[in-house]
Amino acid sequence: MSSPSAFPATDKRHPAPILDATLITSVPLTSFAQHLTFQVEGGVKGNDRLEFLPGQSVRIEVALNGRPTPFAYSIASPPNEDNRFELCLKGVSKGSPADNLRELKEGTRVRVTHPQGHFVLQQPVGDTIFLAAGTGIAPIRSMVHWLMKSSDCHQGARVWLFFGARNHESLFFDREFLELARQNPNFHYIPTLSRSHSEWTGARGHVQEHFLRLAPSGEPIHAYACGPPAMVTDVRKLLSEQGWPDALVHFDHHEF
Ligand SMILES: Cc1cc2nc3c(=O)[nH]c(=O)nc-3n(C[C@H](O)[C@H](O)[C@H](O)COP(=O)(O)OP(=O)(O)OC[C@H]3O[C@@H](n4cnc5c(N)ncnc54)[C@H](O)[C@@H]3O)c2cc1C
């Protein structure tokens, strides 16, 4: 994708607002979802430095009908030192934004905004529940990996990830989360399938039907929810009914 650009030339917060990035890997997660890794070009210092908080998103130019058009995607990887970021996207209809990104060839250059957004991991870290469905796993994966990177990050906090999908194929990064749970006794992974096959022994239905029962009772803790609007609405309603303060409930929804 090249000029003309959909982005303004300047941005009040960033003297060089737009980053050039190269798609370095593009790997299918399922027949309809893709895991993309981009390398931001330039140095790892100054304006070319990719700085973000776990949970933030970028806007990326997608060519729609020959015109570059910006679409938001959550960064699915934790902050790192190598100026790379990952996306996880789902595109089912031919020619749609996500489908265009899914079809990009490795080596393609794109333009992205600096990361932005308020759906970010709060400090200080404490016991935490994450609820994700579909590609809502993207910002949650960034937060989970950042937290579980080391005990300096999670400080012994207990972390629950409830991840909802229709079927086993749609549980993106399932093996990775299973492995994380195997390595970290304080990380609990509860995959939940709404259209599971008969041999599935895990949770069935939607994440909002399980998390209050399976996560710890007692004092409210930080809860982060990302997924389809109906799921986020249900989670917020349930937590509000339980008397959890709004300040502990963090949410974002992608328009699917
Ligand atoms: C903060 C934020 C974070 C997000 N993070 C993610 C994420 O991590 N992963 C993810 O998958 N999504 C994410 N989204 C949603 C993403 O921005 C797009 O809305 C989504 O990818 C569009 O889905 P789709 O490609 O299936 O297009 P559709 O939902 O089918 O269409 C979206 C729009 O694209 C246009 N369009 C569709 N098809 C065509 C076509 N053939 N030709 C021309 N125009 C067309 C239309 O204007 C349409 O309204 C996020 C959204 C927000 C706001």
Ligand as a Chemical Component Dictionary entry (heavy atoms), coordinates in Angstrom:
data_LIG
# 
_chem_comp.id                   LIG 
_chem_comp.type                 NON-POLYMER 
_chem_comp.pdbx_formal_charge   0 
_chem_comp.three_letter_code    LIG 
# 
loop_
_chem_comp_atom.comp_id 
_chem_comp_atom.atom_id 
_chem_comp_atom.alt_atom_id 
_chem_comp_atom.type_symbol 
_chem_comp_atom.charge 
_chem_comp_atom.model_Cartn_x 
_chem_comp_atom.model_Cartn_y 
_chem_comp_atom.model_Cartn_z 
_chem_comp_atom.pdbx_ordinal 
LIG C1  C1  C 0 -10.240 -0.494 18.811 1  
LIG C2  C2  C 0 -10.550 -1.592 17.799 2  
LIG C3  C3  C 0 -9.753  -2.709 17.766 3  
LIG C4  C4  C 0 -10.028 -3.730 16.836 4  
LIG N1  N1  N 0 -9.227  -4.837 16.833 5  
LIG C5  C5  C 0 -9.493  -5.857 15.979 6  
LIG C6  C6  C 0 -8.685  -7.046 16.002 7  
LIG O1  O1  O 0 -7.749  -7.175 16.795 8  
LIG N2  N2  N 0 -8.984  -8.018 15.106 9  
LIG C7  C7  C 0 -10.037 -7.900 14.207 10 
LIG O2  O2  O 0 -10.257 -8.840 13.425 11 
LIG N3  N3  N 0 -10.816 -6.789 14.187 12 
LIG C8  C8  C 0 -10.564 -5.765 15.036 13 
LIG N4  N4  N 0 -11.330 -4.634 14.995 14 
LIG C9  C9  C 0 -12.348 -4.500 13.932 15 
LIG C10 C10 C 0 -11.655 -3.959 12.642 16 
LIG O3  O3  O 0 -11.314 -2.590 12.812 17 
LIG C11 C11 C 0 -12.568 -4.031 11.415 18 
LIG O4  O4  O 0 -13.765 -3.356 11.724 19 
LIG C12 C12 C 0 -12.867 -5.456 11.048 20 
LIG O5  O5  O 0 -11.665 -6.142 10.732 21 
LIG C13 C13 C 0 -13.784 -5.449 9.815  22 
LIG O6  O6  O 0 -14.183 -6.778 9.602  23 
LIG P1  P1  P 0 -14.281 -7.354 8.133  24 
LIG O7  O7  O 0 -12.973 -7.245 7.429  25 
LIG O8  O8  O 0 -14.906 -8.712 8.265  26 
LIG O9  O9  O 0 -15.221 -6.303 7.414  27 
LIG P2  P2  P 0 -16.851 -6.063 7.494  28 
LIG O10 O10 O 0 -17.244 -6.117 8.924  29 
LIG O11 O11 O 0 -17.435 -7.071 6.540  30 
LIG O12 O12 O 0 -16.911 -4.651 6.902  31 
LIG C14 C14 C 0 -16.387 -3.507 7.583  32 
LIG C15 C15 C 0 -16.492 -2.293 6.636  33 
LIG O13 O13 O 0 -15.517 -2.447 5.596  34 
LIG C16 C16 C 0 -16.048 -2.007 4.383  35 
LIG N5  N5  N 0 -16.027 -3.133 3.432  36 
LIG C17 C17 C 0 -16.296 -4.417 3.688  37 
LIG N6  N6  N 0 -16.136 -5.179 2.605  38 
LIG C18 C18 C 0 -15.786 -4.338 1.615  39 
LIG C19 C19 C 0 -15.479 -4.499 0.239  40 
LIG N7  N7  N 0 -15.531 -5.692 -0.373 41 
LIG N8  N8  N 0 -15.128 -3.406 -0.462 42 
LIG C20 C20 C 0 -15.080 -2.190 0.129  43 
LIG N9  N9  N 0 -15.377 -1.969 1.410  44 
LIG C21 C21 C 0 -15.706 -3.018 2.145  45 
LIG C22 C22 C 0 -17.426 -1.501 4.634  46 
LIG O14 O14 O 0 -17.355 -0.106 4.846  47 
LIG C23 C23 C 0 -17.816 -2.154 5.926  48 
LIG O15 O15 O 0 -18.704 -1.364 6.666  49 
LIG C24 C24 C 0 -11.091 -3.605 15.914 50 
LIG C25 C25 C 0 -11.895 -2.457 15.953 51 
LIG C26 C26 C 0 -11.644 -1.474 16.880 52 
LIG C27 C27 C 0 -12.523 -0.252 16.890 53 
# 
loop_
_chem_comp_bond.comp_id 
_chem_comp_bond.atom_id_1 
_chem_comp_bond.atom_id_2 
_chem_comp_bond.value_order 
_chem_comp_bond.pdbx_ordinal 
LIG C1  C2  SING 1  
LIG C2  C3  SING 2  
LIG C2  C26 DOUB 3  
LIG C3  C4  DOUB 4  
LIG C4  N1  SING 5  
LIG C4  C24 SING 6  
LIG N1  C5  DOUB 7  
LIG C5  C6  SING 8  
LIG C5  C8  SING 9  
LIG C6  O1  DOUB 10 
LIG C6  N2  SING 11 
LIG N2  C7  SING 12 
LIG C7  O2  DOUB 13 
LIG C7  N3  SING 14 
LIG N3  C8  DOUB 15 
LIG C8  N4  SING 16 
LIG N4  C9  SING 17 
LIG N4  C24 SING 18 
LIG C9  C10 SING 19 
LIG C10 O3  SING 20 
LIG C10 C11 SING 21 
LIG C11 O4  SING 22 
LIG C11 C12 SING 23 
LIG C12 O5  SING 24 
LIG C12 C13 SING 25 
LIG C13 O6  SING 26 
LIG O6  P1  SING 27 
LIG P1  O7  DOUB 28 
LIG P1  O8  SING 29 
LIG P1  O9  SING 30 
LIG O9  P2  SING 31 
LIG P2  O10 DOUB 32 
LIG P2  O11 SING 33 
LIG P2  O12 SING 34 
LIG O12 C14 SING 35 
LIG C14 C15 SING 36 
LIG C15 O13 SING 37 
LIG C15 C23 SING 38 
LIG O13 C16 SING 39 
LIG C16 N5  SING 40 
LIG C16 C22 SING 41 
LIG N5  C17 SING 42 
LIG N5  C21 SING 43 
LIG C17 N6  DOUB 44 
LIG N6  C18 SING 45 
LIG C18 C19 SING 46 
LIG C18 C21 DOUB 47 
LIG C19 N7  SING 48 
LIG C19 N8  DOUB 49 
LIG N8  C20 SING 50 
LIG C20 N9  DOUB 51 
LIG N9  C21 SING 52 
LIG C22 O14 SING 53 
LIG C22 C23 SING 54 
LIG C23 O15 SING 55 
LIG C24 C25 DOUB 56 
LIG C25 C26 SING 57 
LIG C26 C27 SING 58 
# 
